[in-house]
Structure formats: C-alpha cells, structure tokens
Amino acid sequence: MSNVRIGALTAAAVFLIVVSGCGESSPRTQSPAPNANVSRAPEPLSPLAKARQALGASVHSGLAVGDAKVRSVSRAGSLLYIILSTPEGGFQGPSTDDADALASAAFAKVYPTGWNGPATVQFRGGLQSSATGKALPNAAAFTYRMTPGRAKQIDWSDEDTLYSIDWGLYRTFCHPAFKGC
C-alpha cells in the first residue's frame, strides 16, 4: 500500500471516531436523565416561615372584640417580632383586655410550631394625633414580650390555662391613650 492510501485511511478512521464521539459525554460528566416519576420531599420550613404560616393574615381570640391583622412577622437574631394592627374594640375602642387576649392568641399560634426563642407582639395604629387629629397608623399602641423560659412553662394547647394567665404581666408598653393603661 502506498503512503497516500494509508494516510487517507488513517484520516478517515480518525474522522469517524471524532464524529461518532461528539454527541457523547464521558461517563463521569454525564448527568442522569430527569425522571418525572421521582418526587422530592419538600424542603422543611424555617422556624420563621412556620411562625408566619401559623399566624396567617389575622389573629382572633374569643375574648377580644375583633381581630388583629398581621402586618409583619420578622426575625432579629433569635427574637421573633410580630406586628399586628390595633384592634378596633367595642363602642369605646380597644382596651388592654382586647390587646391582652389577642397577644396571647398570637403567642399561642407561634410557640406550638416549635419556635423556641423570645417573641415580641406589638400592636400599631388606632391612635390619633391630639395636635392635628390625623391618624397615626404606625404608632405603637401595645407591646408584649415572651421569654423562652416562660414559654416552655405554658401549655399552649390548653385554652383554660391561656385564659387564666394575666397577660398584662407580659405587656411591656401600653399607650396612655387606651383605657386600662
């Protein structure tokens, strides 16, 4: 055979090897085809996501007049910070009793989800400026604080226990415009 024929056959063989291997990956880099029948377990919710889910859009208590809209739920380090709208209350507006009942309802929704840090519930709004008469939608009306140690001592599933607690002891702020402050 001549050198030209051997060179041509070699070039043709190399060409076929290269062309046939172009669409394939090596076994180490080849990714498996996705299987439509395989379902993945959902990612577990974070403690903050569980708290948000438990609170939903509003907090209601059978002992309070009205609901408190959940304005935000955030976290600062280990502290869960819940901001609720101040309830409207009855004819004379919201009272400390209304806020106490709704704060306890918020805590009772959060701690059973596994939250084990401190939590603050703050009510905002429901106040008017005495100087201008305009509404103050972001003014703090009531604030409550729960410590992890105390939260562990409370049976959150027992409504009778929750009703018997003096929630005013957990109130760290009450705007003097509200009755009972």
Protein Blocks (a to p, Z undefined) as FASTA:
>chain_A
ZZklmmmmmmmmmmmmmmmmmmpccfklpccdddfkbccddddddfklmmmmmnmmbdcd
fkbgcjdddfbdcdehjaccddddddebjmnopafklmmmmmmmmmmmmmmnopabdcdd
ddeejiacfklopacfkbcfbdcdddfklmmmpcfklmklmmmpcfklmpcbdcfkbghZ
Z
